[in-house]
Amino acid sequence: MANLKRLSPEQQLKLANLRSRFVPRQCFHELSDAICNLEDRRRVEISEGLHPEARGLAVIGNSGSGKSTGLGHFFRKSGTLSLLADGNDTAAVASFLVPSPATLKGVGISCLSGLGYPLMRDRTAGIIWQLVQGHLRELKVMFLHLDEAQDLMGSQSKPEMVAVVNTLKGVMQNPQWPVSIILSGLPDLLTLLNLDTQLGRRFAPIYFSPLNDVDDGRNVRSLVCQYCAAIAVAPDPELQSDDFISRLIHAAANEFGILIEIVIGAIEICIRRDETILAKQHFVAEFLRRTGCANDLNPFVRTNFTAIDPMVLLPGHNDSSSLGTPKQRDRKK
């Protein structure tokens, strides 16, 4: 990593544009269709003065899968759904990050503050959520998005989780202004939704699945070429090989968002070395930068790379946690 030159303002701008580029997957198109269908249905109901219970979406995926990025991109680019912003009298979408550790009361307080009505004195969770629903109606919010929603479970007891379930149902069943809820989070979120069949049937799942060589190999090859073209470097032919693509997907823990970060990081190392061909050596250096892994634990170098857990930082040579995913390690015991 030595002897890396500083980037020019033009190069910095190109990299910034590369980082802001959005690359859709099939799961994003499924998400877009689902939100558009809910929006169309709700707008017809509003125009007719109807307020049946709303439906929701559960956007599920591992960390780095791109679910939060996908939702943010859709909301920003939607021509019909306005995001909550200061100074606006109405907003179609209110999006909040679930605070951690999460309690029903704490999430309600966070929502109130985000809606522009911070709580001035202590109230019960029930009253707080009544206020949330009232302000959602006042602002004409059609979609309430809660990100990192798996934290709604946390270490809560069964009665507390039931209270969360009933509150979510209450928002969607409000007789005056039902609101569609979009929950995005880790797969643990499914436990909450499956706790109550009435809640579960109101949510359609959208799964941001991990990458695999067979289904995603061609798209990953295309992505590498597109990013190289955008930054004016040429990809080494080796980067199109089945072996390299498999190594890249594994290095990203099979997650799309992480894979993009690795590609951009390798490109940055390439241009900071003042080189014009993006090659495997740049990916080796980028993985070393991200994790501290020497070559014997670097999936771009090691022969049996699938035995490496790419999410472990600074593994020692005798650190068994660096060899294999948790499931693979369990099988060895």
DAQUIBEL-V965721 format. One record per residue. N is the residue number from 1. PHI is phi in whole degrees, 0 to 359 (NA if undefined). BURIAL is # if it has 16 or more other ideal C-beta (glycine too) atoms within 10 Angstrom, else .. D_CENTER is the distance of its C-alpha to the mean C-alpha in whole Angstrom. Layout:
<<N PHI BURIAL D_CENTER> <N PHI BURIAL D_CENTER>>
This chain:
<<1 NA . 30> <2 283 . 33> <3 59 . 35> <4 269 . 32> <5 278 . 33> <6 285 . 31> <7 277 . 29> <8 286 . 31> <9 305 . 29> <10 295 . 29> <11 293 # 27> <12 299 . 25> <13 294 . 24> <14 298 # 24> <15 293 # 21> <16 297 . 19> <17 295 . 20> <18 294 # 18> <19 294 . 15> <20 274 . 15> <21 292 . 15> <22 252 . 13> <23 245 # 13> <24 281 . 13> <25 251 # 13> <26 301 . 15> <27 296 # 12> <28 292 # 11> <29 296 . 15> <30 296 # 15> <31 297 # 12> <32 300 # 14> <33 299 . 18> <34 295 # 17> <35 293 # 16> <36 298 . 19> <37 296 . 21> <38 295 # 21> <39 296 # 21> <40 300 . 25> <41 298 . 26> <42 292 # 25> <43 294 . 27> <44 296 . 30> <45 297 . 30> <46 296 . 31> <47 296 . 33> <48 263 . 35> <49 73 . 35> <50 259 . 33> <51 222 # 31> <52 290 . 30> <53 300 . 27> <54 275 # 24> <55 250 # 21> <56 228 # 17> <57 232 # 14> <58 245 # 12> <59 262 # 9> <60 248 # 9> <61 182 # 7> <62 288 # 8> <63 299 . 7> <64 89 # 6> <65 281 # 6> <66 100 # 4> <67 293 # 3> <68 292 # 3> <69 297 # 5> <70 297 # 7> <71 296 # 8> <72 299 # 9> <73 296 # 11> <74 298 # 12> <75 295 # 14> <76 292 . 15> <77 268 . 17> <78 295 # 18> <79 274 . 22> <80 237 . 22> <81 251 # 20> <82 273 # 20> <83 274 # 18> <84 301 # 20> <85 210 . 22> <86 300 . 25> <87 90 . 28> <88 272 . 27> <89 283 . 29> <90 223 . 26> <91 203 # 23> <92 280 # 21> <93 230 # 17> <94 241 # 17> <95 240 # 13> <96 225 # 13> <97 270 # 12> <98 294 # 14> <99 291 . 16> <100 233 . 17> <101 288 . 19> <102 261 # 19> <103 234 # 22> <104 302 # 22> <105 293 # 25> <106 296 # 22> <107 295 # 19> <108 297 # 22> <109 297 # 24> <110 298 # 20> <111 296 # 20> <112 301 # 24> <113 297 . 23> <114 295 # 20> <115 281 # 23> <116 95 # 25> <117 228 . 27> <118 298 . 27> <119 288 . 29> <120 267 . 33> <121 211 . 34> <122 293 . 33> <123 224 # 32> <124 286 . 31> <125 300 # 28> <126 299 . 30> <127 293 . 31> <128 300 # 28> <129 286 # 26> <130 296 . 29> <131 294 # 29> <132 302 # 25> <133 296 # 26> <134 296 # 29> <135 285 # 27> <136 299 # 24> <137 294 . 28> <138 298 . 29> <139 271 # 26> <140 63 . 26> <141 288 # 22> <142 262 # 21> <143 232 # 18> <144 252 # 16> <145 256 # 13> <146 244 # 12> <147 269 # 9> <148 55 # 9> <149 289 # 11> <150 297 # 12> <151 288 # 14> <152 296 # 17> <153 275 # 18> <154 50 . 19> <155 252 . 22> <156 288 # 24> <157 285 . 27> <158 302 . 27> <159 299 . 29> <160 292 # 26> <161 293 # 23> <162 298 . 26> <163 296 # 26> <164 297 # 22> <165 301 # 23> <166 294 # 26> <167 292 # 24> <168 298 # 21> <169 297 # 24> <170 298 . 26> <171 296 # 24> <172 281 # 23> <173 255 # 27> <174 308 # 29> <175 292 . 32> <176 266 . 32> <177 204 # 28> <178 290 # 26> <179 238 # 22> <180 285 # 19> <181 255 # 17> <182 247 # 13> <183 255 # 11> <184 239 # 8> <185 178 # 7> <186 288 # 9> <187 304 . 12> <188 301 . 14> <189 302 # 13> <190 299 # 16> <191 299 . 19> <192 295 # 19> <193 292 # 19> <194 276 . 21> <195 291 . 23> <196 222 # 25> <197 295 . 26> <198 294 . 26> <199 288 # 23> <200 301 . 21> <201 288 . 23> <202 274 # 22> <203 247 # 18> <204 264 . 17> <205 276 . 14> <206 237 # 12> <207 254 # 11> <208 273 # 8> <209 286 # 11> <210 296 # 12> <211 286 # 14> <212 216 . 18> <213 300 . 21> <214 291 . 23> <215 277 . 20> <216 244 # 18> <217 304 # 21> <218 296 . 22> <219 293 . 19> <220 293 # 18> <221 302 # 22> <222 298 . 22> <223 298 # 19> <224 301 # 21> <225 295 . 24> <226 296 . 22> <227 290 # 21> <228 297 # 24> <229 297 . 26> <230 292 . 24> <231 251 # 25> <232 65 . 29> <233 236 # 29> <234 259 . 30> <235 281 # 28> <236 297 # 30> <237 306 . 31> <238 299 . 30> <239 291 # 26> <240 263 . 27> <241 286 . 28> <242 300 . 27> <243 297 . 27> <244 295 # 25> <245 299 # 22> <246 297 # 22> <247 293 # 22> <248 295 # 20> <249 296 # 17> <250 293 # 19> <251 300 # 18> <252 271 # 14> <253 56 # 14> <254 67 # 14> <255 251 # 10> <256 296 # 10> <257 297 # 8> <258 292 # 10> <259 301 # 13> <260 297 # 13> <261 299 # 13> <262 294 # 16> <263 299 # 18> <264 295 # 18> <265 297 # 19> <266 294 # 22> <267 298 # 23> <268 298 # 23> <269 298 # 26> <270 301 # 28> <271 284 # 28> <272 286 # 29> <273 275 # 32> <274 62 . 33> <275 247 . 33> <276 246 . 32> <277 239 . 31> <278 282 # 28> <279 228 # 28> <280 301 # 27> <281 301 # 29> <282 287 # 26> <283 287 # 23> <284 301 # 26> <285 294 # 26> <286 292 # 22> <287 294 # 21> <288 298 # 24> <289 297 . 23> <290 286 # 19> <291 238 # 21> <292 78 . 25> <293 282 # 25> <294 287 . 29> <295 302 . 30> <296 288 . 31> <297 235 # 27> <298 252 # 25> <299 295 # 24> <300 275 # 25> <301 239 # 29> <302 294 # 29> <303 296 . 31> <304 268 . 30> <305 294 # 26> <306 291 . 24> <307 279 # 26> <308 266 # 24> <309 272 # 21> <310 286 # 19> <311 264 # 17> <312 272 # 20> <313 267 . 21> <314 43 . 25> <315 289 # 26> <316 275 . 30> <317 296 . 32> <318 256 . 33> <319 273 . 30> <320 294 . 29> <321 290 . 25> <322 274 # 25> <323 253 # 26> <324 91 # 24> <325 288 # 21> <326 307 . 22> <327 293 . 23> <328 295 . 25> <329 292 . 27> <330 298 . 27> <331 293 . 29> <332 283 . 31> <333 284 . 33>>
